[in-house]
Amino acid sequence: MNKLPSEAENWTRDFLTRLQHVDHSHADIALCVPLTHIASLTNVLVATTIRIGSQDISAHEEGAYTGEVSASMLKDLGVHYAIVGHSERREYHREDDALVRSKVQKALEHDLVPILCVGESLEQREAGDADSVVIGQLKADLEGVVLADANSIVIAYEPIWAIGTGKTATAEDAQTMSKTIRDTLTQLHPDIASDMRILYGGSMKPGNASELLSQADINGGLIGGASLNIDDLIAIVEAGK
């Protein structure tokens, strides 16, 4: 929840100007922004390859759900991606796996690509439950979900224990869990799992992006605070070459 709509529009124009001077042909870039920013930024980005994503999505189609925003509304605005099950939604809004799964399905019904977030807390990791928690989330969130192809969904690993706790997740930590995620996806969707994208969402920044993005099962980043700084975001894009 950052930047006013007017500030976001100016930021995006500056970002596009800067991006023209670097090679980003290797990268698919999406800006997942607050609802208030989507319409104006879609217009700014209309002639570019950069996609717009929402930070959440309703599990409902329409009706008396005050404050909710449906998949069809987002699709009509030109949205391509929708973040689903972000750790902050799970924690602050008590979203459980059943609700997350409903949101994944609703996104897919409207040809939106859900970015499904999974990850363990510090307590869960220290208890030795990291793998079981993440595997459990994946299986519950994707139970009964039909995927047309590998590009239908994106998985983002959020090591909650390494975000704002003073703990550090190494590239090896990130790869180990990303491999666990890949193996689980192989069980669930064996024909497409090898081509599905897994993003790392644990405080990726210019200083660690290159090492993280060089890991076998990390295909990109779900960038948090670093995305607010144009220099940092462009450096991360370049690190993916």
C-alpha positions in Angstrom: 0.0 0.0 0.0 2.4 2.6 -1.3 2.1 5.8 -3.4 -0.9 7.9 -4.4 -2.3 7.2 -7.8 -0.8 10.4 -9.2 2.6 9.5 -7.7 2.4 6.0 -9.2 1.7 7.4 -12.6 4.7 9.6 -12.5 6.8 6.8 -11.1 5.7 4.5 -14.0 6.5 7.0 -16.6 10.0 7.5 -15.1 10.5 3.8 -14.9 9.6 3.4 -18.6 12.0 6.1 -19.6 14.8 4.5 -17.6 14.0 1.0 -18.9 14.5 2.2 -22.5 18.2 2.4 -21.8 18.7 -1.2 -20.6 18.3 -4.6 -22.2 15.2 -6.1 -20.7 14.3 -8.4 -23.5 15.0 -11.5 -21.3 12.4 -10.4 -18.7 8.7 -10.5 -18.3 7.8 -7.6 -16.1 4.5 -7.0 -14.2 3.5 -4.3 -11.8 1.1 -5.5 -9.2 -0.4 -2.3 -7.8 -3.3 -1.1 -5.6 -6.7 -1.1 -7.2 -6.8 2.7 -7.2 -3.8 2.7 -9.6 -4.8 0.1 -12.1 -6.9 2.1 -14.6 -4.4 5.0 -15.0 -1.3 2.7 -15.2 -3.0 0.5 -17.7 -3.2 3.5 -19.9 0.4 4.5 -19.3 1.6 0.9 -20.2 -0.8 0.3 -23.1 1.9 0.3 -25.8 4.5 -1.6 -23.7 5.2 -5.2 -22.9 4.8 -4.6 -19.1 1.7 -6.2 -17.6 -0.5 -5.0 -14.8 -1.4 -7.2 -11.8 -3.7 -6.8 -8.9 -2.6 -7.4 -5.3 -5.7 -9.4 -4.5 -8.9 -10.7 -6.0 -12.4 -11.6 -4.8 -13.5 -15.2 -4.6 -17.0 -14.0 -5.6 -18.4 -13.4 -9.0 -20.6 -10.4 -8.2 -23.2 -9.3 -5.6 -23.5 -7.9 -2.2 -19.8 -8.1 -1.2 -19.0 -4.5 -0.2 -15.4 -3.6 -0.8 -14.6 -6.7 -2.9 -13.3 -6.5 -6.5 -14.2 -9.3 -8.8 -12.1 -11.1 -11.4 -14.3 -9.8 -14.2 -13.9 -6.2 -13.0 -10.1 -6.6 -13.0 -10.2 -8.3 -16.4 -12.2 -5.4 -17.8 -9.6 -3.0 -16.5 -6.8 -4.8 -18.4 -5.3 -6.7 -15.6 -3.3 -9.8 -16.5 -2.0 -11.2 -13.1 -3.6 -11.4 -9.6 -1.6 -12.1 -6.5 -3.4 -14.7 -4.4 -2.6 -15.9 -0.9 0.0 -13.4 -0.1 1.5 -13.9 3.4 0.1 -10.6 4.6 -3.4 -11.5 3.4 -3.1 -14.9 5.1 -1.9 -13.3 8.4 -3.7 -10.0 8.6 -7.0 -11.1 7.0 -6.9 -14.7 8.2 -7.3 -16.1 4.6 -7.2 -19.9 4.8 -6.4 -22.4 2.0 -10.0 -22.9 1.1 -10.4 -19.2 0.4 -7.1 -19.0 -1.5 -8.1 -22.0 -3.6 -11.4 -20.2 -4.5 -9.5 -17.1 -5.5 -7.2 -19.2 -7.7 -10.1 -20.8 -9.4 -11.9 -17.5 -9.9 -8.9 -15.9 -11.5 -8.5 -18.9 -13.9 -12.1 -18.7 -14.9 -11.6 -15.2 -16.1 -8.3 -15.8 -17.9 -6.3 -14.0 -15.2 -2.9 -15.6 -14.1 -2.9 -16.1 -10.4 0.4 -15.6 -8.6 -0.1 -18.1 -5.8 2.0 -17.3 -2.7 3.2 -20.0 -0.3 5.7 -19.9 2.6 6.4 -20.7 6.2 6.8 -18.6 9.3 9.8 -18.5 11.6 8.1 -20.7 14.2 7.3 -23.3 11.5 10.8 -23.3 10.2 12.4 -23.6 13.6 10.1 -26.4 14.4 11.3 -28.3 11.3 7.9 -28.0 9.6 8.9 -25.8 6.7 8.6 -28.4 4.0 5.3 -29.8 5.3 3.8 -26.4 5.6 4.7 -25.3 2.0 3.7 -28.7 0.5 0.5 -28.6 2.4 -0.4 -25.1 1.2 0.4 -26.1 -2.4 -1.7 -29.2 -2.3 -4.6 -27.5 -0.6 -4.5 -24.4 -2.7 -4.4 -26.4 -6.0 -6.7 -29.2 -5.0 -9.1 -29.8 -8.0 -7.6 -26.9 -9.9 -7.3 -27.5 -13.7 -4.4 -25.8 -15.4 -4.5 -25.5 -19.2 -0.7 -25.1 -19.4 2.4 -24.1 -17.5 1.7 -20.4 -18.1 -1.8 -20.6 -16.4 -0.3 -19.9 -12.9 2.8 -18.6 -11.2 4.0 -19.8 -7.8 5.8 -17.4 -5.5 7.8 -18.7 -2.5 7.7 -16.3 0.5 10.0 -17.3 3.3 8.1 -15.3 5.9 10.8 -16.1 8.5 13.3 -14.1 6.5 11.2 -11.0 5.9 11.7 -8.3 8.6 12.9 -10.7 11.2 16.7 -10.1 11.0 17.1 -13.7 9.7 18.7 -14.2 6.3 17.6 -16.7 3.6 20.6 -17.8 1.5 20.4 -18.6 -2.1 20.8 -22.2 -1.1 17.8 -21.9 1.2 15.7 -20.4 -1.5 16.7 -23.1 -4.1 16.1 -25.9 -1.7 12.5 -24.8 -1.0 11.9 -23.9 -4.7 13.0 -27.5 -5.6 10.6 -28.8 -3.0 7.9 -26.7 -4.7 8.8 -28.0 -8.1 8.7 -31.6 -6.9 5.3 -31.1 -5.4 4.1 -29.5 -8.6 5.4 -32.5 -10.5 3.2 -34.7 -8.4 0.2 -32.5 -9.0 0.8 -31.6 -12.7 3.5 -33.8 -14.1 3.1 -32.7 -17.7 3.7 -29.0 -17.1 5.6 -28.7 -13.8 9.0 -28.4 -15.3 7.9 -25.3 -17.2 5.9 -23.6 -14.5 7.4 -20.4 -13.1 8.5 -20.2 -9.5 9.3 -16.8 -8.1 11.3 -16.0 -5.0 9.6 -13.4 -2.7 12.0 -13.1 0.2 13.5 -9.6 0.0 15.1 -9.9 -3.4 17.3 -6.8 -4.0 20.2 -5.8 -6.3 22.8 -7.3 -4.0 21.4 -10.8 -4.0 19.3 -10.9 -7.2 21.9 -12.3 -9.5 22.7 -15.3 -7.2 19.1 -16.0 -6.5 18.1 -15.9 -10.2 20.9 -18.2 -11.2 19.4 -21.0 -9.1 17.9 -23.9 -11.1 14.3 -23.7 -9.8 14.0 -19.9 -9.3 12.5 -18.3 -12.4 12.0 -14.7 -11.2 11.2 -12.6 -8.2 8.2 -11.2 -6.4 9.8 -7.9 -5.5 8.6 -6.0 -2.4 10.3 -2.9 -1.0 13.0 -2.8 -3.7 10.4 -2.3 -6.3 9.6 1.2 -5.0 13.1 2.4 -6.1 13.5 2.6 -9.9 17.3 2.1 -9.7 16.9 -1.1 -7.6 14.1 -2.5 -9.7 16.1 -2.0 -13.0 19.1 -3.6 -11.4 17.1 -6.6 -10.5 15.7 -6.8 -14.0 19.3 -6.7 -15.4 20.4 -9.3 -12.9 18.1 -11.9 -14.6 20.1 -12.0 -17.8 
